[in-house]
Amino acid sequence: MATDARRKEVYWARYDITAGAVVRRGEPMVGKAEAIPEQVRSLPVVGRGGVLYADWFGRRLGPLDVSAGALAGLAARRLAAGHELPGADPMYLRRPDATPRTLRTLVMP
């Protein structure tokens, strides 16, 4: 899976797909398409990153974007099968553009 991360980068993760499940291998990453390991880039890719950086990725499969309906359907199937869904915690894959200013202490002579 490779999606547009702006700044000429992609968010990407590697998944194993079987008849019964889709399992992520490793943690999601962000970076320049050319910096993604060759053994990952040569695999079929799902997502907008495969179109934006077609020179760097293998054959593109599936949709450009994941629909909310597909995610809801997946969650419903997992819950019906007795699985617990993970928490909705944000994942920050890179440092923010904006950072709080540091306060300076004025020292009087």
C-alpha positions in Angstrom: 0.0 0.0 0.0 1.4 3.4 -0.9 -0.5 6.6 -0.5 0.3 10.2 -1.1 2.1 11.9 1.8 2.7 15.2 0.0 6.2 16.7 0.0 7.1 14.2 -2.8 6.8 11.3 -0.3 4.6 8.3 0.2 3.1 6.7 3.3 3.7 3.0 2.8 3.3 -0.4 4.5 3.8 -4.0 3.3 0.9 -6.5 3.6 0.5 -10.2 3.2 -2.8 -11.1 1.5 -4.3 -14.6 1.8 -7.7 -16.0 1.2 -8.7 -15.4 4.8 -6.8 -12.3 6.0 -4.8 -9.2 5.2 -1.9 -8.9 7.7 0.5 -5.9 7.8 4.2 -6.8 8.0 6.1 -4.2 10.0 5.1 -0.7 10.8 3.9 1.9 8.4 6.6 4.3 7.1 7.0 7.6 5.2 9.7 8.5 2.8 10.7 9.2 -0.8 9.6 6.5 -3.2 13.2 5.9 -4.3 14.3 5.3 -0.7 11.8 2.4 -0.2 13.7 -0.9 -0.3 13.7 -2.5 -3.8 12.2 -5.8 -2.6 9.2 -3.8 -1.5 8.9 -1.4 -4.5 9.0 -4.4 -6.9 5.8 -5.8 -5.3 2.3 -5.0 -6.7 1.1 -1.7 -5.1 -2.4 -0.5 -4.1 -3.0 3.2 -3.6 -2.3 6.6 -5.1 1.4 6.4 -4.5 1.6 3.7 -7.2 0.3 6.2 -9.8 2.2 9.3 -8.6 5.5 7.4 -8.5 4.9 4.8 -11.2 8.6 4.9 -12.1 9.5 3.6 -8.7 6.8 1.0 -8.0 5.7 -2.4 -9.5 2.4 -3.1 -11.0 -0.5 -1.2 -9.6 -3.6 -3.1 -8.3 -6.9 -2.2 -6.7 -8.3 1.2 -5.8 -6.4 4.5 -5.5 -8.1 5.3 -2.2 -9.7 3.2 0.5 -13.4 3.9 1.0 -14.9 4.5 4.4 -17.6 1.9 3.5 -14.9 -0.7 2.9 -13.3 0.1 6.2 -16.6 -0.1 8.0 -17.3 -3.4 6.4 -14.0 -4.8 7.4 -14.6 -3.6 11.0 -18.0 -5.2 11.1 -16.7 -8.6 9.8 -13.9 -8.6 12.4 -16.3 -7.8 15.2 -18.7 -10.5 14.1 -15.8 -13.0 14.1 -15.0 -12.1 17.7 -11.9 -10.0 17.1 -11.2 -6.8 19.1 -10.6 -3.7 17.1 -7.4 -1.7 17.9 -7.8 1.7 19.4 -8.1 4.8 17.3 -4.7 6.2 18.2 -3.1 8.7 15.8 0.1 7.6 14.1 2.7 10.3 13.5 5.1 9.1 10.9 7.1 12.3 10.6 7.8 15.4 12.6 5.3 18.3 12.3 6.0 21.3 10.2 5.0 23.6 13.0 6.6 23.4 16.4 5.9 25.5 19.6 8.3 28.4 20.1 10.7 28.1 22.9 10.3 30.8 25.5 13.5 32.7 26.2 14.3 33.8 29.7 15.5 37.4 29.9 18.5 37.9 32.1 19.1 41.3 33.5 22.7 42.3 34.0 
